[in-house]
């Protein structure tokens, strides 16, 4: 029987559980039993799905990137350490101004076999309503890693998200060389400043 603590990874918009980040986390942090599944574009449904996974698996660690980070922020996981990487609190504006409304292909092959998705203005308004009416929870503790060079969300949105999460007791960590997607510098921060502190 696997006695390792459970960690759940939540991918970002346009990605899936089979993307590279969960595999990299599993290799770099084998002291955890990693679980990932495909999430959709509905933030409310994603949070509910993650809450069900928390009840089922009792994770000690939740890691989410971009919109996955947004999902982790609102998940009900009081016993877990939450780590959000470039959380997309400005996802609606990002879709309107950068990604674009309409049909998009997923970046990776998904476990559920779905190949494309649609982004609409109604979705953008739903995300904004959810963020405006729900309160984040840090869990056992909360960390928010922000890249200094987030080419997708931009500086203004990144600074606003830092302020928002700092006010809600997430420890803010800046990756001085990072970009929006997780990379070596992000994993180093997770190892040194989070796992190295929380599981010494």
N, C-alpha and C positions, 0 to 999 in steps of 0.2 A: 504494500500500500504506500502511496506517495504521501509523505508527511510534510512536504514543503508548504509554506504559506502560499495562498493563491493570489495571483495578480491578474487583473483584467485590463486589457488594452482596448481603447475605443478609437477607431480611425476617424479621419476627417471626411469632409464633403468630397464626393467623387472618388472615394477610395473603397477599400474593403478589408476584411479580416486577413485576406491572403496577401496583402501588400507587404512591402519590405520592413516596415517599422516593427511589427510584432515579432517577426523572425529575428531581427537584430536584437530586440530586447530579450528574447528567449536565450539567445546565444551569450549575450553579455551578462545577463543576470540569471544564471541557472539555479540559483538558490530559491527561485520562485517557480511555481507551476503556473504558466501563463495560459490564459483563456482569451479568445477573441471570437467575435461573430460579426456578421454583416449588419450594419445599421443603415437606415434610410435617410430621407431628407426632412422628416417630420420631427422637430425637436421634442415635442411633448411625448410622442410615441417612443423616441429614443431614450428619453429619461425613464419612462415607464419600463421599457425593456431592460435597461441597466439596473433599475431597482429590483426587478425580478431576478436578475443574475446575482445581485448582491445577496438577496435572501437565499438563493439556492447554493451559492458557493462560499459565502462569508469571506470575501477577499480581505487581505491586509493592505493591498496596494491597488489603486486605480490610476491608470495613466491614460490621458486623452490628448490628442493633437487637434488643433484648429477647431472644427465643429465638434469633434470628439471631446475636446477639452471643454467646450461649452456644455456638452452632455454631462461630463463628470462633475462640473461645477454645481449642477442642480440635483445630482443624484443623492438619494438618502442612504448614506453609508457612514454612520457615525464612528465605526470602528476601523475604518480604512484611512490610510494616508492617501491624500489626493494630490496628483501631479498633473498640471495642465500646461501644455506647451503651445505657445502662441494661440491661446483660446480666442475663437472668432466671435467675440461679443458684438462685433460690427458686421456680422455675416450678411445681413440684409443689404447694407450699403455696398459691401464688397460684391455681392451678386449684381446689384443694379449698375454699379460703376465699373467693375473690372471683369468679372466672370461672364456676366450677361444672362438675361432670361432666355428660356427656350430649352431645346433638347441638347443634352451633353452625354458623352460617353464616359464610363468609369475608367480610371487610370489603370486598373488592374482587373484580372479575372476574379470574379466574386464567387464565393461558396454557393450563393443562392442562384447563380447562373444569369442574373440580370446584367445586361450590358450597357443600358443607358437609363437616363433619368431626365425629368423635366423640372426646371426652375420657373416659378411664376411669381407675379407680384403678390398674389394672395399668400404664398408661402413666406415671402419677405415680411408681410404685415403680421403673419402668425408668429414668426420668430421675434419680432419686435414686441408684440403683446406679451409673449411668454417671458421674455427678459424683463420687461417692465413690471410684471405682476408676480414674479417668483423670487425668493430669497435664496442666495447661495448658502451652502453649508461646507465648512472645511473638513468635516470628518474628524478623525483623530488629530490630524494636522493637514494643512494645505500649502502647496507650493505652486507658484506660477512662474514658468520660465518664458521669458520674452527675448526674442532675437533682436539684436541691434539693427539688423538689416532685413526686416520683414518686407519683402518685395510685394507680397500679396495684400496684406492688411494696411500697410503704410504707417508712417510715424504718428500721425495724429490719433488714429484709431488705437494704435498700440499704447500710447501714453494714456489715453482715456481708460483702456482696459486695465492698465497697471494701477491707476488710481482707484478704479471700481473694486478691484480685488484686494488691494492693500487695505481699503476701508472695511473689508469683510474678513480680515485676519488671515489672508493668504500671504505667505512670505514671498516677496518678489525677488526673482533671480534673473539677472541680465546675462545673456549669452552674447559676448562682444563680437563674435565672428559668425554667429548663426544667421540662417535665412529662415523662411517660413517652414520648410520641411525639416523634420528631425535629421540631424547628421552627427558626426563624431563628437563635435563640441557639446551638443545637447546631451548625448549619452554620458559624456565625461561629467557634466554637471549633475546628472541624476545619480551617478555613482558616488561622486565626491560629496555633494552638498545635501543629498536626500537619503539615499540608501546608506551611505557611510555614516550618517547622523542618526537616522531612525532605527537602524538594525546593527548597531555597533556591538 
